[in-house]
């Protein structure tokens, strides 16, 4: 059985919503399915979540569902002809008071606060930075600009301010409704768009927990780092979240393309150091929207994210609307495997100067260290919440980690953790029975065979959360 440590997040859309295609994608290696709440109605997402669960069951693989909130709409309005072509040097007005459709001279704004938040000299970037305009003056509700880099501008394209500074709240009324929708089908993760501070994430967590309380559910929260303002507050946002997404599209527009690769490396490193998960996203296999093979630059991009230690790599339009969703997932899986084969474990240096204040964390680290130096076939973590597996997965190790849990919600959440394969097990009260069941399960799956050495962690008494306090080295009978 080929094991890939890096996980694949795939966005669902028209190209991937057919039940057979969805099942094929899961079989090909999709670990997390992203529902993009920027498109579609509540019922569409509820129906798609059901399709995902059914397809996963048929494929015999559990996957997580991530609900990605739209966030604030910092966009231009609509045009009478659907689009205009802006020429270099022409004057163009962004008008917050305009109610009629836009034309070559002016367009309305979805984001009514823009005139209060910009001043003469500011640079605005439209349509992911493909169009650049500079602010000449703000007159009442109108922002008068000159086009510096022209191009086609169509309905509802995004607006970014170079260097950041737009104050739109991370959570809108629509997001609050969408959180309730996502909790109705118990989404495993909620991705929050455009957070500027820990407060944004704390508010999102509160809203999620309230909406999910009736289902006895608590989703993981992913902060999408896509604003310039988020960078100085990266650590506080990270600590208030369960993970982050390196959302390279909007981030690149605000901080500049050249700054993004170093920021990506810093974010991945920071997330791993603080026991958080990290997803690398945006344009990873962009050319495969229309082509059956990726470019060499895309292959290098995915491989570099893997070598940096990302938990997951994400596909957006490639699987949502592309011509080759299945081929894209297969290509990405191969790239991840090839990159992982070149990794060197830095486990010994990881532990230099480290102290562990918790018994369960010390046991997790002991299992890694022992399995690595003994050349064990596997590490088996018997875990209730998944914490033990998360800590183990923060270190690069060639030994696969199998997380056995009696909780379906924990199994789904762990599908995002690098190098962790979560498996559902029965709720066994006796320790010796549980250890025997675990070994038999892994033998039955063909993961281990007679004579293989493995490390196993568990807690006594069984089933107590945070109770991992035992490490055992075993040889398969």
N, C-alpha and C positions, 0 to 999 in steps of 0.2 A: 504494500500500500504506500503510495507516494504521499508524503506529509509536507504541507506548506505551512510555514509559521505565520507569514503575513496574511492578514485577512482582506477580503474584497468586499467593498460596499458598492452596490449597484442601485441606481435610481430607476424607479418604475415609471413607465410612460406608455404612450401608444404602441411603441415597438416591442414592449415586454409584458404587456398585460394579458396576453393570451395564456390560458392555463398551461398549455403544452410547452410554450416557450419559457414560461416562468419556471416550470419543473426542470426543463433542460438547463436553464441558467443556474439553478440551485445545484443540480448534479455536476455542472461544470466548475463549481467552486465558489459561488456567491455565498457569503457568510452573513451579510446584513443587507436588508432591503430598505432603501430610502424612499419615503413618500414625501414628495415635494409639495408642501401646502401653498406654494405660490400659484399653483394651477389646480383647477377642479373644485368641485363642491364637497361639502362634508360627506354626503352619501357615497361619492366616488371613492373617497379614502377608506371609508368603512368597508365598501365592497372589495377594494383592492387588498386590504388587510386580511380579509377572509380568504381571498384567492391565494395569498402568500402562505397562510397557515395550511391550507389544503394541499398546495403544491409541495411544501416542505414535508408534509406527512407522506405523500406519495413517493417523494425522493428519498425518504428515510434519513433526512438530515434536518436538524433543528436550525432555524435562522432567527436572527433578531430583526425587529422592525424599528426603524428610526423615523420619527415624524419631524420633518424639517420645517420650522415656522418661517413664514414669509418675512416678518419684520416690517419696519417702516417703509412705506413706498416713497422713496425720494426720487421722483420721476417727473418727466415732462408729461403734458396731457396728450390729447389725440389731434391728428391733422385731418383736414378736410379730404385730402387725397391719400391719407394713410401714411404719407412720408413727404419729406422735402429734401432737396440737395443743397447744403450750405457751402458757399464758396469762400475761399480764403479772403479775408479783408472786409467781408460784408458785415453790416450791423444786424443784430438779431436780439429780440426782446423776449425775456421769460416773464410772463405776466400772471401773477397770482390771482388777480381779479377777473381775468378773462374767462368768459363762459362759452363763447363760440369756438368752433374748431380752429386749429392752428393753420398758418400758411407760411410762406417764405420769409415773412417779416417778424412773426411772433407766434408764440404758443403758450397755452395755459400751463398750470402746474398742479400736479397732485399734491405736492409738498408746499402748502400755503405759507410756511414760515420762512421760506428761502430769502425773501427781500430783507428780513430782519437779521439774517445771519451771514450776509456777504457785504463786502464794501469794494470800492474802486480799487483795482489792482489785483483782486483775487482771481485765481485761475480755476475755472470749472471744467470738469471732464464729463462728456456725455457718451452714452453707449460704450461703457467699459473702456473709456479713454481714447476711443477711435476719433472722437471730435473734441477739439480743445477750443474753449472760448475764454476771453478775459473780460472782467467786469469793468465797464467804463464809469457807470454811475448807477445809484439806486434812487428811483423817483417814485415815491409812494409805494405801490404794490408791484412796480415794474423794475426788473433788473435789466439794464441796457448793457449789451455786450458787443465785442468785436470777435469775429471768427478768426482764430489763429491757425487751426488745422481743420479743414472742411471735410465734408463727406455726407453720406446719406443718414438722415435722422428720421426714424419712424416712430409710430405711436408708443407712448409709455416707456421710453428708454430711460435708463437710470442716470442720475446726476451724482457726481462726487466732487468734493472740494479738495483741491490739491493740498496735502498736509493735514486734512481732516478739519473738523470744527463744526459740522452740522449737528444740531442738538436733538434730532428726532429720537424719541424714546425707543428702547429696544423692543418693548412689548406693546403692541397696538390692541385695540378692541377686537380686531379680527383674530390676532394671535390667541387672545384669551378664549375666544369661542373655539378656535382650532385645538387648543390644549384639552378642552372638554371632549371634543371629538376623538382626539388621539387616546385619551384615557378610557373612552368607552370601549375601545378594542385593546386596551392595555399595551400600548406601544412601549417597547423595551427602553428606547432612548428618545429624548426630545432634544433637537438641535435648536439653539437660540441664535437668531440672526442679529448681527450688529451690537453685541453687548459692549458697553463702554467702561463698566466697573463691576465689582463684586456684587453691588446692590442689584444690578439688573439680573444677575444669575440667582441671587437669593429670592428675588420676587418671583422669578420663573419657577423656582423650586416650590415655593409656597403655593402658587397657583396649581402646579402639577399635583402636589400632595393632597390638596383640598379636593380637586377634581377626581383623583384616583382613590380617595379614601373608601368610597362605597364598594370598590372592587378589591380592597385590601392590597393595593398595588403601589409601588414606588418606582418610577422610571429613573434611569440614569440621565444626567443632564450634560450635554455637549455644548460648549461655548464656541461659536464660530468666530474666529479672529479675523476680522475683515475691515476694521476701522483703524486709522492712524492713532486715535486716542486710546485704543486698547493696548498698544505696545508698551507704554510706560507702566500700565497697570496689569501687565500680563500675569504676574505671580498671584495677585489678589483674585483675578478672574479665575485662574487655574484652580486655586485652593477652594473656591466657592462652587466648583464644577466637578463632575466625574471624569471629564476629559475635554479636550479641545479639538477643533478642526482647523487645520491650516488652510483657510479659504483664500486661495491665492488670487482669485479674480478681482474682487473689490479691494482687497489689501494692496495689490500691485498698482491699482489705479490711484490709490491715496498716497502710498509711500514711494512709488516708482518701481518699475520692473526690476531694476538692478539690486534693490535692497532685499528682495523676497528670498532668494536662495539662502542667504546667511540667516535671515529671520526664521526660515523653515527649520534649519539645523538647530537653532537656539531653542525653538519651541518644542521640537521633538525631545531634545536633551532635558529640558526643564520638566516636561511632562513625565518622563521616565524617572527622573530623580525624585519626583513628588508622588509617585505611585498613582499616576493618572494615565488614562489612555489617550492616544492621539491618532487622528485621521488626516491624511494628506489628500487634498482635493483640488479640483479645477484643471481642466484641459490636459489630463494625464495621457489620454489616448485620443485626443481631439480629432486627428485626421481619420480615425476609424469610424467617424459618423458617416463618412461617404466612401472610405477605402477599406478593402478587406485585410490590409496589413498596416502596422504602425510605422512611423518614421523612426530612424535610428535615434533621433533626439528624444523622442517619446520613450523609447526603450531605456535610454540612459536616465531619463527623468524618473521613471518608475523604480528602476534599479537603485538609484541614489537615495530615494526616500526609504527603500527597504534597508539599505546599508546604514542609513542614519538611525534606524531603529523604530520607524513608524509602526504602529499596531496594524493600521489598515491603509489601503489606497482606494480612492473612490472614483467611480465612473458616474458622470452626470448625463449629458445629452447622448453620450455614446450608447448607453443602454436604454435611455428613455425614448429617444426619437431617431436613433441611428439606423443605418441599413444592416449593420452586422453586430447586433448585440451579443450573440452567442460566441462569435469568433473573437470579439473584443475581450470577453471574460476569459476565454481559453488562452489568448495571447498574454493577458496580464498575469494569469496564474503561472505560466511558463517563465515569464520574466522574474517574478518573485522567487520561484524555486531556484533559478540559476543564480540570482544575486545572493540568496541565502547560503548557497553552497560555498561561496567565497568568503563568508564571514569567519572571523576569528573570535573565539570566546575571550572576554576580558574579565572573567569571573574573579580571578585572584586579585586583580587590581581594584575591582569593584568593592571588595570587602576590606581593603586597607583603611584603617582608621575608623571603621564603622562600629557603632554600638547599637544594640537592639534592646529597647526598653520593654518590649512585649514578648511573652513566651511564644505566642503563635507565630510572630514574625521571625524570631530566632530559629524556630523549628523549620520554617519555610526556607530560610537561608541555609540552614544546615543540610537540608535535603538537596538543594542545588549543588552545594559544595561537594558533598559526598558522591552524588550521582555523577558529577562531572569527572571527579578524580578516579572513580571506580569504573568509568566507562559503562554505566548502567544503560539498559535498554530503554527504560522509561522512568519517569517520576509520576507517581499516582497521588493526587491530593484528594482526600475525602473531605468535602467542604459543604457547609450549609449555605453560606452567603456568597461564597466565591472569593473572599478576601485572600485566602492563602494562595490560590491560583493567581490572583492579580499580582501579589508581591513577587511570586516566582517569575511571572512573565515580564517583569521590569528589567530582567537581566538576560543578556544574550547567551544562550546555551544551546548546544546542538542536541541535547537530550530532550525528546518530546515530553510535554506535560499533559497528563490525562486527569481532568477534574471530574470526580464523581459526586453528584449531588442528588438529594431526593426532591429538590425543588425545581420545577419547570422554569420558573421565572429566573432563577440563578443560572440554569443551563443556557437560556437564551441570552442573558446579559454577557456571559463569558464567551459567546461566539465572537466577540470583538477583541478579546485579549490575544495578543501575539503569542504564538507557540503553545496555545492551550486548546485542547480538544475536549469540550465538555460532554459528559455522558450522564444520562438519567439513571439513577439506581433506586432500588426499593429502600424504604425506611426501616433499617435493621437496628434493633436496640442493642444487641450483643456485639461487642467489639470483634471477637474472634470470628463470629459468623460473617460480619461485615467485611473483614479482611479476606476471608475465604471467597465470599461472593465477588469481591472486586477482582481477585486474581482469575477466577473462573470466567468472569465477563470479558476480561482482556484477552484471555486465551481463546475464547469462543470467537472474538472479533479478529483473530489472527495477528494481534498486536504483539503478543509475547508467546514464546513456546518453551518447552522444557529446557532447564539449564540457564535461562535468561535471568540476569540480576536486575532488580528494580528497587527503587526507594519508595516507601509509602508513608504518608502522614495522615493522622486522624486525631480526634479528640476523645478524651474520656472524662465524663460520661458521654456516650454517643448523642449527637443531636443538639448539643449546647452551642449556641452561636458564639464565635470568637474563642472556641475552646480547643483549638488544635494544640496539643501538648505532647504528641508522640511521633517519633520518627523510627521506622523499622526498615532494615535492609533485608530483602528476601531473595531467594532463588526459586524460580518456578519449578514445581515438582514434575 
